[in-house]
Amino acid sequence: MSKKRKEEWVFFLNDRGRITYNALCRKCVYNCKQSFRAAVIVCPHYHSKRSNRPP
């Protein structure tokens, strides 16, 4: 990975230098992926199986 690209993706890089997404975003087909460092996720495409509201 080039130095410029590394600077752009610094929030997504783990300690091994690999791009890592949040656990909820890993298998998502949409391109709105969030970093593994994000604590709160707001995603219009994510629907929890435990929520009571209809999909």
C-alpha positions in Angstrom: 0.0 0.0 0.0 1.4 3.4 -1.0 2.1 6.1 1.6 -0.7 8.3 0.3 -3.3 5.5 0.3 -2.2 4.6 3.8 -2.8 8.1 5.0 -6.3 8.1 3.5 -7.2 4.8 5.1 -5.5 5.3 8.5 -8.8 5.1 10.4 -9.5 1.6 8.9 -6.0 0.1 9.3 -5.4 -2.4 12.1 -2.2 -3.0 13.9 -1.0 -5.3 11.0 -1.6 -2.6 8.4 -4.7 -4.2 6.8 -8.0 -2.5 6.1 -10.5 -3.7 8.6 -14.3 -3.0 8.8 -16.7 -3.2 11.6 -18.2 -6.6 12.4 -21.6 -5.6 11.2 -20.2 -4.2 7.9 -18.0 -7.2 7.0 -20.6 -9.2 5.0 -22.6 -6.2 3.9 -23.0 -5.8 0.2 -23.4 -2.0 0.3 -20.4 0.4 0.0 -21.1 2.4 3.2 -18.7 0.3 5.3 -17.5 1.7 8.6 -14.2 1.3 10.5 -13.7 -1.3 13.2 -12.8 1.7 15.4 -16.4 3.1 15.2 -18.4 2.5 18.4 -21.8 3.6 17.3 -23.1 2.5 13.9 -25.9 4.3 12.0 -26.6 2.3 8.9 -29.8 2.6 6.9 -29.3 -0.9 5.5 -28.8 -2.7 8.8 -31.8 -4.3 10.5 -31.3 -6.2 13.6 -33.1 -9.6 13.9 -34.0 -8.6 17.5 -35.8 -5.4 16.7 -39.5 -5.2 17.1 -40.2 -2.8 14.2 -41.1 -4.2 10.8 -38.3 -4.3 8.1 
